[in-house]
Amino acid sequence: MSLIPWDERYLVRVPEIDEQHRRLVGMINDFYDAVAAGTAHAAVGELLRGMVEYTKYHFTTEERLMRLHAAPDMAAHLAAHRHFTAKANDVAARHARGALVVSLEITNFLRSGLTDHILTMYKDLGAFIATRMTGGD
């Protein structure tokens, strides 16, 4: 069973971003499955590092599109990206040092971070960018 079943409410109508959000949801589901199955510490750490790196890539894509289309409230989005990235880096670093046991609590942080990001922060921004991309200013 998936931690985050993918459905239409996560679509923001920007194909590149929708594809990346879908991939992030898949990565979080894989991570959840590994934690729930008691997968080895190193394998869980690799999944966690992969998610952190892909999230950075994803945020870079979003920020490029925000700048390209002169998106409103960009400062708030950038601040949210920095906050989430710092927290995710901290979690990954503490796990790598053995100072953090990955648990469902960490999985829930990743899940809520992504779903909050898509459903609250990016829905309106995605609609704005999608309109700009199609020339519907």
Rosetta blueprint (number, residue, H / E / L):
1 M L
2 S L
3 L L
4 I L
5 P L
6 W L
7 D L
8 E H
9 R H
10 Y H
11 L L
12 V L
13 R L
14 V L
15 P H
16 E H
17 I H
18 D H
19 E H
20 Q H
21 H H
22 R H
23 R H
24 L H
25 V H
26 G H
27 M H
28 I H
29 N H
30 D H
31 F H
32 Y H
33 D H
34 A H
35 V H
36 A H
37 A L
38 G L
39 T L
40 A L
41 H H
42 A H
43 A H
44 V H
45 G H
46 E H
47 L H
48 L H
49 R H
50 G H
51 M H
52 V H
53 E H
54 Y H
55 T H
56 K H
57 Y H
58 H H
59 F H
60 T H
61 T H
62 E H
63 E H
64 R H
65 L H
66 M H
67 R H
68 L H
69 H L
70 A L
71 A L
72 P L
73 D L
74 M H
75 A H
76 A H
77 H H
78 L H
79 A H
80 A H
81 H H
82 R H
83 H H
84 F H
85 T H
86 A H
87 K H
88 A H
89 N H
90 D H
91 V H
92 A H
93 A H
94 R H
95 H H
96 A H
97 R L
98 G L
99 A L
100 L L
101 V L
102 V L
103 S L
104 L H
105 E H
106 I H
107 T H
108 N H
109 F H
110 L H
111 R H
112 S H
113 G H
114 L H
115 T H
116 D H
117 H H
118 I H
119 L H
120 T H
121 M H
122 Y H
123 K H
124 D H
125 L H
126 G H
127 A H
128 F H
129 I H
130 A H
131 T H
132 R H
133 M H
134 T L
135 G L
136 G L
137 D L
